[in-house]
Amino acid sequence: MSHHDPEENLNHSPNEHFQQVLERATLSRRNLIRGGVGLAAVSSIPFLAACGGGSDAPAPAPAPAPAPGLGFTAIDKSLLDDVILPAGYTYKVVHATGDRLVSSIPAYSNLGTEADEWTMRVGDHHDGMDLFYVNGSGSYSATETTRALLVMNHESSADAHFFHPNGQTSGGVSGKKFSQFDSWDLGVRPELEVLKEINHHGVSVVEVGKNGAGQWEYKLDSLYNRRVTGQSLMRIDGPAAHLAAIKSFMVTAYDTTGATSRGTLNNCGHGKTPWGTYLACEENWAAYFFMPGGSVDVDAKTKASRQRYGVMRAPNAGATAGSQGWSNTATAATDNRFGRWDVSAPGATAAQDFRNEPNTFGYIVEIDPLTSGTPAKRVALGRFAHEAAVCGIPVVGQPLAFYMGCDSRNEYIYKFVSAAVWRASDVGGGLAAGDRYLNEGKLYVAKFNDNGSGEWIELNIANPLISGYATYVFANQADVLINARHAADAVGATKMDRPEWGAVNPANGEIYFTMTNSNAASRPVTGTNGANPRSYADNDGRAQTGNPNGHIVRFKETAGASSATAFKWDIFLFGAEADAGANINLSGLTAKNDFSSPDGLWFSKATGICWIQTDDGAYTDQSNCMLLAAIPGAVGDGGAITVNNSLGGVNGTQNTFIGAALGEAKLRRFMVSPKGAEVTGITESADGRAIFVNIQHPGENTPALGAGPFAFQSQWPGNSPSAPYGPLGRPRSATIVITRTDGGVIGQ
């Protein structure tokens, strides 16, 4: 989908691409990979004291073995404007964009007439999410209880025209539709519109539970209901030895000490810590900023940093404008809530303007769902376009590992290893436990070698490749963490194809990452910009070239250790259309399981099923986006193959390692979404009898209002014939809960 898929390649380093690795891969059987075993406060309502310790809290239960098979009949592709499920399954909407969290404000009109009440309404663009159980004392429980909190990210505002009566307004003209990656005329915008757009970003914390009929629903007026928005207070935290230097990069007119910042934006994938906190991941945050025409960067380093991260500038300053226009309102707020999006430097120092505001975004944000404590931006985990932060299997006495993707073409996969070793007594420890595990440790980036092995390279100023890097001169270790993309370039990390969600197989600790897609400009057959062994033309339907269908990479750490600096890898699945040629459809997909552009990725702890969610722009002439269920194997269960590519009259041979074919027995289409939607975000009840799935931006391609009424691409969920929800009219992102009509475990 366009607003999640910036076309610009910001990585111009000479680092080798994954395709180069694959082209050199040895094909002899002795080099096949062999399997192994294991991976102001949040809302300004001070409703709870921080929940502490929990030394008597139960440790997480051991994960079960993967399910032996799939117990549902695969569904066909669909272009209907509804959620389609297998026979014997049903869904219900839990909540949707704009639903109120408190009864003191009106129910959502779905007409764009609301005031700025988004600090107590469910945000938009539902994305990564997780379920947190609450025990009788109000603390986090690692085991099932009768109370639960559903915590989720809210990503982009590219559909913000639905929040205003007549669409977005610029220069006094309403009926527009602005994408954060598109140029537009930067006219004055109304204050109310901008406030609503800022505040529907961030994170929602909502209590959920079963009603008298046994159906899941959200609880209005729960003490736990709250929002973290684009304006919420955040604390900046990181390694003690480098914290002062880190804060020097964060100095703005809002906080001249650099100790705090405002807001979290564009949160996509997520993470859940073993101690029971939520990790919101700031992804495409760079495009919200703007520099007026004629502005210049403060210095060469600032310019180099901004260019590597895609911070936008005015057209006559040498790049494409692409903000939402938040910096240009008719009202100048005393707290600079609008002016902070203008990152020019009119002041004499950084303490007098917002030149450093982009430095305050691009992090893993830790939130304790059970308290009103100020969220922490964990700088030690690096700054980039974070897409998920998944923790390996915790082992008492061993460090914790968090795996992260940087979502853009030709970017990297990262790992953070904590300095502290895991203590089960930290379950329920809240942000204090986060201080222990997420502030001190080592940040690594992945390099894939030509024999199916890989290595983790530490991003440390002591490395001569970093300290001597000419493209960007690092001042200190704080600079390395804040400009992690440059540091990864410096050490020769392997360019990947839009590394998005990661997931850890609970059966063996192996790590999976989706490589969503690529295009021919990023990866021609003979070039170095490809992300995998395929480079081809998809000539039917929505014709695209490169690798428009994407794939999933998996790897296992040496000896299954979180602190390992080496791993083995192969490719779990290749997306493809079923009728594509054998050199495209490498995983042998059929009409019952073919897919394109894998994005969300998640393992059920109840069944071991690997759930795959798609965000597709290549196969949408045949089907809306979908959710598939797969039974995973292990790294090395397949073999080595040679792929013969042909694109634009250029032929090439590439080699790779591929996992064992799954067939329809181990890979099936489970759900198809409404029109224009992305399927993203998934979690489950502890017993596996309910899964929660997010339907994001249905009707995304609805054109701007202009002079007439909206010509809706979708009107879901108000129009759903199977589960209608809310006022009919404008489409809304929503969370659905899927159950079996016989009450059984999902997928089996």
C-alpha positions in Angstrom: 0.0 0.0 0.0 1.4 3.3 -1.1 1.6 5.2 2.2 3.4 2.4 3.9 5.8 1.8 1.0 8.1 4.7 0.4 9.7 4.1 -3.0 12.8 6.1 -2.3 15.9 4.1 -1.5 17.9 6.0 1.1 20.7 3.5 1.4 23.4 4.6 -1.1 26.3 2.8 0.6 28.4 0.4 -1.4 27.5 -2.5 0.9 26.8 -5.8 -0.8 23.2 -6.8 -1.2 21.7 -10.1 -0.2 21.5 -11.0 -3.9 25.3 -10.8 -4.1 25.5 -13.3 -1.2 23.0 -15.6 -2.9 24.8 -15.4 -6.3 28.0 -16.7 -4.6 26.3 -19.4 -2.5 27.9 -22.8 -2.9 25.5 -25.4 -4.2 27.1 -28.6 -3.1 25.1 -30.7 -0.7 27.8 -30.6 1.9 27.0 -26.9 2.4 23.3 -27.3 2.9 22.2 -25.8 6.2 21.4 -28.4 8.9 18.6 -27.9 11.4 19.0 -27.2 15.0 17.3 -25.7 18.1 17.0 -22.3 19.5 15.3 -16.9 19.8 3.2 14.8 30.7 2.5 11.0 31.5 1.1 8.7 28.9 -2.3 10.2 29.1 -2.4 12.8 31.9 -4.6 10.6 34.1 -2.7 9.4 37.2 -5.0 6.5 37.8 -2.5 3.9 39.2 0.7 3.8 41.2 3.5 2.0 39.5 3.1 -1.8 39.9 6.3 -3.1 41.3 8.4 -6.2 41.8 6.4 -9.3 41.5 9.1 -11.7 42.7 6.2 -14.2 43.3 4.9 -13.8 39.8 4.8 -17.0 37.8 7.4 -17.5 35.1 6.1 -18.0 31.5 4.9 -21.5 30.8 7.1 -23.7 28.5 6.0 -23.3 24.8 4.2 -26.3 23.3 5.4 -28.2 20.3 4.2 -27.0 16.9 0.8 -28.2 15.7 1.0 -31.4 13.6 -1.3 -30.0 11.0 -4.0 -27.4 10.1 -7.6 -28.3 10.9 -9.5 -25.9 8.6 -10.4 -25.9 4.9 -8.4 -23.3 2.9 -10.5 -20.4 1.6 -10.5 -19.0 -1.9 -9.2 -15.5 -2.8 -11.8 -12.7 -2.4 -12.5 -9.2 -3.7 -15.5 -8.8 -1.5 -15.8 -5.9 0.9 -15.9 -8.1 4.0 -13.8 -10.4 6.2 -14.0 -13.9 4.7 -13.2 -16.9 7.0 -13.3 -20.7 6.7 -16.5 -22.6 7.4 -17.0 -23.0 11.2 -15.4 -19.6 12.0 -16.9 -16.3 12.8 -15.7 -12.8 13.6 -16.8 -9.8 15.7 -15.5 -6.2 15.8 -13.9 -5.4 19.2 -13.4 -1.7 18.5 -12.8 0.6 15.6 -11.2 4.0 14.8 -12.8 6.7 16.9 -14.6 4.6 19.4 -14.7 6.4 22.7 -12.9 5.1 25.8 -15.0 7.1 28.2 -18.8 7.7 28.3 -18.3 11.4 28.9 -17.7 12.1 25.2 -20.2 11.4 22.4 -20.2 8.1 20.5 -18.3 8.3 17.2 -20.3 10.0 14.4 -18.2 8.8 11.5 -18.9 12.2 9.9 -15.7 14.0 10.8 -17.5 16.3 13.2 -15.7 15.4 16.4 -13.7 17.9 18.3 -10.1 17.1 19.3 -11.1 14.2 21.6 -8.6 11.7 20.3 -6.8 11.5 23.6 -9.7 9.4 24.8 -10.8 7.8 21.5 -9.3 4.7 19.9 -6.7 5.8 17.3 -6.5 5.1 13.6 -4.7 2.6 11.5 -4.7 -0.3 13.9 -1.4 -2.2 13.7 0.8 -4.3 16.0 -0.9 -5.3 19.2 -0.6 -7.7 22.2 -2.8 -8.9 25.1 -1.8 -8.3 28.7 -3.5 -10.1 31.6 -4.0 -8.3 34.9 -4.1 -10.1 38.2 -6.2 -9.4 41.3 -3.8 -6.8 42.7 -3.6 -4.9 39.4 -0.2 -6.2 38.4 0.8 -7.9 35.1 0.1 -11.6 35.0 2.1 -14.0 32.8 -0.8 -16.4 33.0 -4.5 -16.1 32.0 -6.8 -14.1 34.3 -10.3 -12.8 33.9 -9.1 -9.3 33.0 -7.0 -8.3 30.0 -5.7 -5.2 28.3 -5.4 -5.0 24.5 -2.6 -2.7 23.6 -2.0 -1.6 20.0 -0.1 0.7 17.7 -1.7 3.3 15.4 0.3 3.8 12.3 -0.1 6.4 9.5 -2.5 9.2 8.9 -2.7 9.0 5.1 -6.5 8.5 5.4 -6.9 11.6 7.6 -9.4 13.1 5.2 -12.1 10.8 6.8 -11.6 12.7 10.2 -12.9 16.0 8.8 -16.3 16.9 7.5 -15.1 17.7 4.0 -11.7 16.1 3.9 -8.4 17.9 4.7 -8.0 21.6 4.2 -5.1 23.5 2.8 -5.0 27.2 2.0 -8.7 27.5 2.8 -9.6 24.8 0.3 -11.2 21.6 1.8 -11.7 18.2 0.2 -8.1 17.3 -0.2 -6.3 14.1 0.6 -2.7 14.3 1.6 -0.3 11.4 1.8 2.7 11.8 4.0 4.9 10.7 1.0 3.3 13.1 -1.5 4.1 16.7 -2.5 1.4 19.2 -1.9 0.9 23.0 -1.8 1.6 23.6 1.9 -1.1 26.1 2.5 -2.3 27.1 6.0 -4.1 24.3 7.8 -6.9 24.6 10.5 -5.7 24.0 14.0 -8.4 21.5 14.8 -7.6 19.3 11.8 -4.0 19.2 12.8 -4.6 18.4 16.4 -6.9 15.5 15.5 -4.4 14.1 13.1 -1.5 14.3 15.6 -3.5 12.7 18.4 -5.0 9.7 16.6 -1.4 8.5 16.2 0.4 6.6 18.9 -0.9 3.7 21.1 -4.3 2.7 22.6 -4.6 0.8 25.9 -8.1 -0.7 26.2 -9.5 -3.2 28.6 -11.2 -6.2 26.9 -13.1 -9.1 28.3 -16.1 -11.4 27.7 -19.6 -10.3 28.2 -22.5 -12.4 29.6 -22.9 -14.2 26.2 -19.2 -15.2 26.2 -18.3 -12.7 23.5 -15.2 -10.5 23.6 -15.8 -6.8 23.8 -14.0 -3.7 25.0 -15.0 -2.1 28.3 -16.1 1.6 28.3 -14.8 3.7 31.2 -12.2 1.1 32.4 -9.7 2.6 34.7 -7.0 1.3 32.4 -8.3 2.8 29.1 -5.9 5.5 27.9 -4.0 6.8 24.9 -0.4 7.6 24.1 -0.4 10.1 21.3 1.9 12.3 19.1 2.0 14.8 22.0 2.5 12.6 25.0 5.5 13.2 27.3 8.4 10.7 26.6 11.6 10.3 28.6 14.9 9.8 26.7 16.9 6.9 28.1 20.0 4.9 27.2 23.4 3.7 28.4 24.5 5.5 31.5 28.0 6.1 30.1 26.6 7.8 27.0 23.3 9.3 28.3 24.6 12.9 28.5 25.9 12.8 25.0 22.6 11.2 23.8 20.6 14.1 25.4 22.8 16.6 23.6 21.3 15.4 20.4 17.7 15.8 21.7 18.0 19.5 22.9 15.0 21.5 21.6 13.1 24.6 22.7 10.7 22.3 24.4 13.3 20.7 26.7 16.7 22.4 26.6 18.2 19.6 28.6 17.2 16.9 26.0 15.9 14.7 28.8 12.3 14.5 27.4 10.5 14.7 24.1 6.9 14.8 22.9 5.0 12.0 21.2 5.4 8.8 19.3 4.5 8.4 15.6 3.8 5.9 12.9 4.0 2.9 15.2 3.8 -0.3 13.1 5.1 -3.6 14.4 5.5 -4.1 18.1 7.1 -6.2 20.8 6.2 -7.6 24.2 8.9 -7.9 26.9 9.2 -11.0 29.1 8.6 -8.8 32.2 5.2 -7.6 30.8 5.6 -4.2 29.0 4.8 -3.1 25.5 7.3 -2.0 22.8 5.9 0.4 20.3 8.1 0.7 17.2 8.5 4.1 15.4 8.6 3.3 11.7 8.0 5.9 8.9 8.4 8.8 11.2 10.8 10.9 9.1 8.2 12.2 6.6 6.3 14.3 9.1 8.9 17.0 9.2 9.2 20.0 6.9 11.6 22.8 6.1 10.3 26.0 4.5 11.6 27.0 1.1 15.0 28.6 1.3 15.9 26.9 4.5 19.3 25.2 4.8 20.6 22.5 7.0 22.5 23.6 10.1 25.7 21.8 9.0 27.0 19.0 6.8 26.5 16.3 9.5 22.8 17.3 10.0 22.3 17.2 6.3 23.9 13.8 6.0 21.9 12.4 8.8 18.6 13.7 7.5 19.3 12.4 4.0 20.1 8.9 5.3 16.8 8.9 7.2 14.6 10.6 4.7 13.7 13.7 6.6 11.8 15.8 4.1 12.7 19.2 2.8 10.9 21.8 0.6 11.2 21.2 -3.2 13.3 24.3 -3.7 15.7 23.1 -1.0 16.7 20.1 -3.2 14.3 17.3 -2.2 10.6 16.4 -2.3 8.2 17.9 0.2 6.2 15.3 2.0 4.7 16.4 5.3 1.1 16.6 6.5 1.5 20.3 6.9 1.4 20.2 10.7 3.9 23.0 11.0 1.7 25.5 9.2 -1.5 26.4 11.1 -3.4 29.7 11.5 -2.7 29.6 15.2 0.7 29.7 16.8 0.4 27.6 20.0 2.4 28.8 22.9 3.9 25.3 23.4 5.0 25.0 19.7 2.9 21.9 19.2 2.7 22.9 15.5 6.0 24.8 15.1 8.0 21.8 16.2 7.4 20.0 12.9 9.4 22.8 11.1 13.0 21.6 11.5 14.7 24.7 10.1 17.1 26.5 12.4 16.0 30.1 12.9 17.5 30.3 16.4 21.0 30.9 17.4 21.2 27.5 19.1 19.4 24.2 19.2 17.7 25.3 22.4 15.9 28.0 20.6 14.3 26.0 17.8 13.4 22.4 16.7 16.3 21.5 14.4 16.8 18.4 16.6 13.2 17.3 16.7 13.9 14.5 14.1 16.5 13.1 16.5 13.7 12.4 19.0 12.0 9.9 16.8 12.9 6.5 15.3 13.1 4.4 18.5 11.7 1.5 20.4 9.2 3.1 22.9 8.6 1.1 26.1 5.1 1.5 27.7 3.8 -0.1 30.8 0.1 -0.8 30.1 -0.8 -1.1 33.7 0.5 2.2 35.0 0.5 5.9 34.0 4.3 6.0 34.0 6.0 8.1 31.4 7.0 6.0 28.3 10.7 5.6 27.6 12.5 5.9 24.3 15.2 3.2 24.5 18.0 4.7 22.5 20.3 1.7 23.1 18.3 -0.2 20.6 19.2 2.2 17.8 17.4 4.8 15.7 15.9 3.7 12.4 12.6 2.8 10.8 11.7 0.3 13.5 9.4 -2.6 12.4 8.8 -4.8 15.4 11.1 -5.8 18.2 10.8 -9.5 19.0 12.4 -11.1 22.0 14.1 -14.4 21.8 13.1 -17.2 24.2 14.1 -16.0 27.7 16.6 -18.3 29.6 17.3 -17.6 33.2 20.9 -16.6 33.7 21.3 -15.6 30.0 21.1 -12.2 28.3 17.9 -11.3 26.3 18.0 -10.7 22.6 15.6 -8.4 20.7 15.5 -8.7 16.9 14.5 -5.7 14.8 13.9 -4.9 11.1 14.4 -1.5 9.4 11.5 -1.1 7.0 12.8 0.3 3.8 14.3 -1.2 0.7 18.0 -2.1 1.0 18.0 -1.7 4.8 19.2 -4.0 7.6 18.2 -6.5 10.3 19.5 -5.6 13.8 19.8 -7.3 17.2 20.1 -5.9 20.7 21.6 -8.1 23.4 21.1 -7.0 27.0 24.0 -6.6 29.4 21.8 -8.0 32.2 20.9 -11.6 32.4 17.3 -12.7 32.7 15.7 -13.1 36.1 12.3 -14.6 36.3 11.6 -12.4 39.4 11.5 -9.4 37.0 8.1 -10.6 35.6 5.7 -7.7 36.4 8.6 -5.3 37.0 7.3 -2.6 34.6 9.5 0.2 33.4 12.1 -0.4 36.1 12.8 -3.8 34.6 13.0 -2.1 31.2 15.7 0.2 32.7 17.6 -3.0 33.6 17.4 -4.8 30.3 16.9 -2.1 27.6 19.4 0.6 28.6 22.6 -1.4 28.7 23.8 -3.8 26.1 25.2 -4.2 22.6 23.6 -3.3 19.3 24.4 -5.5 16.3 23.6 -5.6 12.6 23.4 -8.7 10.4 25.7 -9.8 7.6 24.8 -12.8 5.5 27.7 -14.9 4.2 27.8 -16.9 1.0 27.8 -20.4 2.6 24.5 -20.1 4.5 26.1 -18.6 7.6 25.8 -15.2 9.0 27.4 -12.9 11.5 26.3 -10.2 13.9 28.6 -7.1 13.8 28.6 -4.9 16.8 27.9 -1.2 16.2 30.5 0.4 18.4 32.6 3.5 18.0 35.7 1.4 18.8 35.4 -0.4 15.5 37.8 1.4 13.1 35.3 1.0 10.2 32.9 3.2 12.2 35.3 5.6 13.8 37.1 6.1 10.4 33.9 6.3 8.3 34.2 9.2 5.9 30.6 9.5 4.7 29.4 10.4 8.2 31.9 11.3 10.9 30.8 9.9 14.3 31.4 12.0 17.4 30.9 9.3 20.0 28.9 6.1 20.8 25.8 8.2 21.3 26.1 9.3 17.7 26.5 5.7 16.6 23.2 4.8 18.2 21.3 7.8 17.0 22.7 7.4 13.4 22.6 3.6 13.4 21.9 3.4 9.6 25.2 5.2 8.9 27.0 2.9 11.4 25.5 -0.2 9.7 26.6 1.1 6.3 30.1 1.6 7.7 30.6 -2.0 8.9 29.3 -3.5 5.6 26.0 -5.0 6.8 24.0 -6.9 4.2 21.3 -4.9 2.4 17.9 -6.6 2.7 14.5 -6.1 1.0 12.3 -4.1 3.3 12.8 -6.1 6.5 9.5 -5.8 8.3 8.1 -8.0 11.0 10.1 -10.5 12.9 8.8 -13.5 14.9 10.4 -16.2 17.0 9.3 -19.8 16.7 8.5 -20.9 20.3 9.3 -24.5 19.5 13.0 -24.0 18.7 13.9 -20.3 19.0 14.5 -19.8 15.3 13.9 -16.2 14.1 11.8 -15.3 11.0 11.7 -12.0 9.1 9.4 -10.9 6.3 11.0 -9.3 3.3 7.9 -7.6 2.0 8.8 -6.7 -1.6 11.2 -4.9 -3.9 11.1 -3.3 -7.4 13.4 -3.5 -10.4 14.9 -0.1 -9.7 16.2 -1.4 -6.3 17.1 -4.8 -7.6 17.8 -5.4 -11.4 18.9 -8.9 -12.4 22.5 -7.9 -12.7 22.5 -5.1 -10.1 23.5 -5.0 -6.4 20.2 -3.7 -5.1 18.1 -6.9 -5.1 16.9 -8.4 -1.8 16.6 -12.0 -2.8 17.5 -14.5 -5.6 14.5 -13.5 -7.8 14.3 -10.6 -10.3 11.3 -11.0 -12.6 8.4 -9.3 -14.3 4.9 -9.9 -13.0 3.1 -9.0 -16.3 -0.5 -9.8 -15.5 -3.0 -7.7 -13.5 -1.1 -5.0 -11.6 2.1 -5.5 -13.6 5.2 -4.9 -11.5 8.8 -5.8 -11.8 11.6 -6.8 -9.4 10.4 -9.0 -6.5 6.9 -7.7 -6.0 5.8 -10.8 -4.1 8.4 -10.8 -1.4 9.7 -13.7 0.8 10.4 -14.8 4.4 13.9 -15.3 5.7 14.7 -17.4 8.8 17.8 -18.0 10.8 19.0 -19.8 13.9 21.7 -18.6 16.3 24.8 -20.7 17.0 23.9 -23.1 19.9 20.6 -21.2 20.2 22.4 -18.5 22.3 21.0 -15.0 22.5 24.5 -13.6 22.7 25.7 -15.6 19.6 27.6 -13.6 17.0 27.0 -16.2 14.2 23.9 -17.8 12.7 22.7 -20.0 9.9 20.0 -18.9 7.4 17.7 -20.1 4.7 14.5 -18.8 3.0 11.3 -20.2 4.5 8.8 -19.1 1.8 8.6 -17.2 -1.4 5.5 -15.3 -2.2 4.1 -15.8 -5.7 1.0 -16.2 -7.8 0.1 -19.8 -8.3 0.2 -19.6 -12.0 3.7 -17.9 -12.1 6.5 -19.8 -13.7 8.6 -22.3 -11.8 11.5 -19.8 -11.4 9.1 -17.3 -9.7 6.8 -19.7 -7.7 9.7 -21.3 -6.0 7.7 -22.6 -3.0 5.2 -24.4 -5.2 2.2 -22.3 -4.1 -1.3 -23.2 -5.3 -4.6 -21.4 -5.6 -5.3 -22.3 -1.9 -2.2 -20.7 -0.5 -0.6 -18.3 -2.9 0.2 -14.8 -1.5 2.1 -11.7 -2.1 4.0 -9.2 0.1 4.3 -10.8 3.5 4.4 -8.2 6.2 3.0 -9.1 9.6 4.4 -12.3 11.1 3.5 -14.0 14.4 3.7 -17.4 16.1 0.9 -18.8 18.3 2.2 -20.1 21.6 -1.0 -22.2 21.9 -0.6 -24.1 18.6 2.8 -23.3 17.1 1.2 -22.0 13.9 3.1 -19.3 12.1 0.6 -16.7 11.0 1.5 -14.6 7.9 -0.2 -11.3 7.1 0.0 -9.4 3.8 0.3 -5.8 2.7 0.0 -6.2 -1.0 -0.1 -3.9 -4.0 0.9 -6.5 -6.6 -1.8 -9.2 -6.4 -4.8 -7.1 -5.5 -6.3 -7.5 -8.9 -7.0 -11.1 -7.8 -7.5 -10.8 -4.1 -7.7 -8.4 -1.2 -4.9 -8.8 1.4 -5.0 -11.9 3.6 -3.9 -14.0 6.6 -2.4 -17.4 6.1 -1.5 -20.2 8.5 1.8 -22.2 8.1 3.3 -25.1 10.0 7.0 -24.2 10.3 9.9 -26.6 9.9 13.5 -25.8 10.8 16.4 -24.0 9.2 18.1 -26.4 6.8 15.1 -28.7 6.2 15.2 -28.0 2.5 18.0 -27.6 0.0 20.0 -25.5 -2.4 18.4 -24.3 -5.6 19.4 -22.2 -8.7 17.0 -19.6 -9.9 17.0 -18.5 -13.6 15.9 -14.9 -13.8 14.9 -12.8 -16.8 13.9 -9.1 -16.7 14.0 -6.4 -19.3 16.0 -8.6 -21.7 18.6 -9.4 -19.0 19.1 -12.9 -17.8 20.9 -14.1 -14.8 21.4 -17.1 -12.6 21.2 -16.8 -8.8 21.6 -19.4 -6.1 20.0 -19.7 -2.7 18.9 -22.1 0.1 15.2 -22.8 0.5 13.2 -24.5 3.1 11.2 -27.7 2.5 8.0 -27.3 0.5 5.0 -27.0 2.7 2.2 -27.8 0.3 -1.5 -27.2 1.1 -1.2 -29.5 4.1 1.1 -27.0 5.9 0.2 -23.7 4.3 -3.4 -22.5 3.9 -5.3 -19.2 3.3 -7.3 -18.6 6.5 -8.8 -15.1 6.0 -9.2 -12.4 3.4 -9.8 -8.7 4.3 -12.2 -6.1 3.0 -11.3 -3.9 0.0 -8.2 -1.6 0.3 -7.2 -3.0 3.7 -3.9 -4.3 5.0 -4.0 -7.2 7.4 -1.6 -6.4 10.2 -1.4 -7.0 14.0 -2.4 -10.3 15.6 -2.5 -11.8 19.0 -4.4 -14.5 20.9 -6.1 -15.4 24.1 -4.0 -17.6 26.3 -6.1 -20.7 25.5 -5.8 -20.2 21.8 -9.6 -20.1 21.3 -9.7 -16.5 20.2 -7.3 -14.6 17.9 -7.4 -10.8 17.5 -6.6 -9.4 14.1 -6.3 -5.8 12.9 -7.9 -4.6 9.6 -6.0 -1.5 8.7 -7.2 1.3 6.3 -10.1 -0.4 4.5 -11.0 1.8 1.5 -7.5 3.3 1.5 -7.8 4.2 -2.2 -11.0 6.3 -1.7 -10.3 9.5 -3.7 -10.4 12.9 -2.1 -13.8 14.5 -1.5 -13.2 17.4 -3.9 -16.5 19.0 -4.9 -18.7 16.0 -4.5 -19.3 13.1 -2.1 -16.8 10.4 -1.3 -16.7 7.6 -3.8 -15.9 4.9 -1.2 -13.7 2.0 -2.2 -14.9 0.3 1.0 -17.5 1.1 3.7 -16.4 -1.7 6.1 -17.2 -2.4 8.9 -20.5 -0.6 8.8 -21.6 -2.4 5.7 -20.4 -5.9 6.7 -23.2 -8.5 5.9 -21.7 -10.9 8.5 -20.7 -8.5 11.3 -21.9 -4.9 10.8 -20.4 -2.4 13.2 -20.9 1.3 13.7 -22.4 3.9 11.4 -22.5 3.1 7.7 -20.4 5.4 5.6 -16.7 6.1 5.9 -14.5 3.1 6.3 -12.7 2.5 9.6 -9.7 0.5 10.8 -10.8 -2.1 13.3 -9.8 -4.9 15.6 -11.7 -8.1 15.0 -11.8 -11.2 17.2 -12.1 -14.6 15.4 -13.5 -17.6 17.2 -14.7 -21.1 16.2 -18.4 -21.7 16.3 -17.7 -24.9 18.3 -15.4 -23.0 20.8 -12.3 -24.9 19.7 -8.7 -23.8 19.3 -8.1 -21.6 16.3 -6.4 -23.3 13.3 -6.5 -26.9 14.6 
